[in-house]
């Protein structure tokens, strides 16, 4: 057992390694760069950028199969995958005029169900966007959220819902004073 079986010119690689025992077979990529194929499980170049973007946009929702519950308040959110492989919890049912939502907090959902953040771009006139649950979460302080005034009503409603759940014994612990 060696690198390439000389009798097999199809490009198949034989491995006598622990990877083969684990069921991971590498197939040489045809062409002059075939020897440069990355081993399975190797981090891709863009993964650090994806992680940084997810942290910046607070796309830190629980991954399936965990339920789409906010770790701070215990309320269910609408979990959507992002284009960079993370999940965002969106405020259920709430759509808002995009010009009233701060830049960097405007989320849009495409026809396939993936969410993407509009970033700092100015929204189109009449555009409607989604809001992440983080902005309306009663389990976070105002400083943690960077709250805007029109979300006060949404936060108050969520606080009432979270308190009802807590009274029923379905919410995680103590909620902070939200102001």
C-alpha positions as CSV (number, residue, x, y, z in Angstrom):
1,X,0.0,0.0,0.0
2,X,1.5,3.3,-1.0
3,X,0.4,6.5,-2.6
4,X,-0.9,5.7,-6.0
5,X,-1.3,2.2,-7.5
6,X,0.8,2.3,-10.7
7,X,-1.5,-0.2,-12.3
8,X,-4.6,2.0,-11.9
9,X,-4.4,5.1,-14.1
10,X,-8.0,6.2,-13.3
11,X,-6.7,8.7,-10.7
12,X,-7.9,6.7,-7.7
13,X,-5.6,6.9,-4.7
14,X,-5.1,4.0,-2.3
15,X,-4.4,4.9,1.3
16,X,-3.1,2.7,3.9
17,X,-3.7,5.2,6.7
18,X,-5.9,5.8,9.7
19,X,-8.1,7.9,7.4
20,X,-8.9,4.9,5.3
21,X,-9.7,2.9,8.4
22,X,-12.1,5.7,9.4
23,X,-13.9,5.4,6.0
24,X,-12.4,8.6,4.5
25,X,-11.0,7.9,1.1
26,X,-9.2,10.6,-0.8
27,X,-9.6,10.7,-4.5
28,X,-6.9,12.5,-6.4
29,X,-8.1,15.5,-8.3
30,X,-7.4,15.0,-12.0
31,X,-4.8,17.4,-13.5
32,X,-1.4,18.8,-12.4
33,X,-2.7,20.1,-9.0
34,X,-4.1,16.7,-7.9
35,X,-1.5,16.4,-5.2
36,X,-2.7,19.6,-3.6
37,X,-6.0,18.3,-2.4
38,X,-6.7,19.2,1.2
39,X,-7.4,16.3,3.6
40,X,-11.0,15.9,4.9
41,X,-11.8,18.1,7.9
42,X,-9.2,20.7,7.1
43,X,-10.5,24.3,7.7
44,X,-11.3,26.2,4.6
45,X,-9.6,29.6,4.0
46,X,-12.9,31.6,4.4
47,X,-14.0,30.0,7.7
48,X,-12.4,32.7,9.8
49,X,-14.1,35.4,7.8
50,X,-17.4,33.5,8.2
51,X,-17.0,33.3,12.0
52,X,-16.1,36.9,12.2
53,X,-19.2,37.9,10.2
54,X,-21.4,35.7,12.3
55,X,-20.1,37.3,15.5
56,X,-20.5,40.8,14.1
57,X,-24.1,40.1,13.0
58,X,-24.9,38.1,16.1
59,X,-25.8,35.1,14.0
60,X,-25.4,32.8,17.0
61,X,-28.7,31.0,17.1
62,X,-28.9,27.4,18.3
63,X,-28.2,24.8,15.6
64,X,-30.5,22.0,14.8
65,X,-31.5,19.6,16.3
66,X,-31.6,22.0,19.3
67,X,-34.9,23.8,19.6
68,X,-34.9,27.4,18.3
69,X,-35.0,29.0,21.8
70,X,-33.3,32.1,22.9
71,X,-30.7,31.2,25.6
72,X,-31.3,34.5,27.4
73,X,-35.1,34.6,27.7
74,X,-36.3,31.1,26.6
75,X,-38.7,32.4,24.0
76,X,-38.9,30.6,20.7
77,X,-37.5,32.5,17.6
78,X,-37.8,31.8,14.0
79,X,-34.5,30.0,13.2
80,X,-33.0,30.7,9.7
81,X,-29.8,29.5,8.2
82,X,-27.4,32.1,6.9
83,X,-25.2,31.9,3.7
84,X,-22.1,31.4,5.9
85,X,-23.4,28.3,7.7
86,X,-24.6,29.8,11.0
87,X,-28.1,30.4,12.3
88,X,-30.0,33.5,13.2
89,X,-33.0,33.7,15.5
90,X,-35.5,36.2,13.9
91,X,-38.4,37.7,15.8
92,X,-41.4,35.5,14.9
93,X,-43.9,37.1,12.5
94,X,-42.5,40.6,12.9
95,X,-41.6,42.5,9.7
96,X,-40.6,46.1,9.9
97,X,-40.1,49.0,7.5
98,X,-36.4,48.7,6.7
99,X,-35.7,52.4,7.0
100,X,-36.7,52.2,10.7
101,X,-34.3,49.4,11.6
102,X,-30.7,50.3,12.3
103,X,-28.1,49.5,9.7
104,X,-26.5,46.1,10.3
105,X,-29.7,44.8,11.9
106,X,-31.9,44.4,8.8
107,X,-32.4,40.8,7.9
108,X,-34.0,39.5,4.7
109,X,-35.1,36.0,3.9
110,X,-34.8,34.7,0.3
111,X,-37.2,32.3,-1.4
112,X,-35.1,29.3,-0.2
113,X,-35.4,30.3,3.4
114,X,-31.9,31.6,4.0
115,X,-31.4,34.8,5.9
116,X,-28.9,37.5,5.0
117,X,-28.0,40.8,6.6
118,X,-28.3,44.0,4.6
119,X,-25.3,45.5,6.4
120,X,-24.9,49.2,6.2
121,X,-26.5,49.6,2.7
122,X,-29.4,52.0,2.5
123,X,-32.7,50.1,2.0
124,X,-34.8,50.5,-1.1
125,X,-37.8,52.8,-0.6
126,X,-40.7,50.8,0.8
127,X,-38.5,47.8,1.7
128,X,-39.5,45.5,4.5
129,X,-37.1,43.5,6.6
130,X,-37.0,41.1,9.5
131,X,-35.6,41.9,12.9
132,X,-33.3,39.5,14.9
133,X,-34.8,38.3,18.2
134,X,-31.7,39.8,19.9
135,X,-33.0,43.3,19.3
136,X,-36.3,42.5,21.0
137,X,-35.1,40.0,23.7
138,X,-36.2,40.9,27.2
139,X,-33.3,38.8,28.6
140,X,-30.7,41.3,27.4
141,X,-29.9,44.7,28.9
142,X,-30.3,47.9,26.8
143,X,-26.5,48.2,26.6
144,X,-26.1,44.6,25.2
145,X,-28.8,45.2,22.6
146,X,-28.1,48.8,21.4
147,X,-31.8,49.3,21.3
148,X,-33.8,51.7,19.2
149,X,-36.9,53.4,20.5
150,X,-39.6,51.7,18.3
151,X,-38.7,48.3,19.7
152,X,-39.7,49.3,23.2
153,X,-43.2,48.0,22.5
154,X,-42.0,44.7,21.1
155,X,-39.6,44.2,24.0
156,X,-42.4,44.9,26.5
157,X,-44.7,42.4,24.8
158,X,-41.9,39.8,24.8
159,X,-41.2,40.5,28.5
160,X,-44.8,39.8,29.3
161,X,-44.7,36.6,27.3
162,X,-41.4,35.5,29.0
163,X,-42.8,36.3,32.5
164,X,-45.9,34.2,31.7
165,X,-43.6,31.3,30.6
166,X,-41.5,31.8,33.8
167,X,-44.7,31.7,35.9
168,X,-45.6,28.4,34.2
169,X,-42.0,27.0,34.9
170,X,-40.9,27.0,31.2
171,X,-38.3,29.8,31.2
172,X,-34.6,29.8,32.2
173,X,-34.1,31.6,35.5
174,X,-34.0,35.3,36.2
175,X,-34.7,38.1,33.7
176,X,-32.6,41.3,34.0
177,X,-34.2,44.7,34.6
178,X,-34.9,46.0,31.1
179,X,-35.5,49.6,32.1
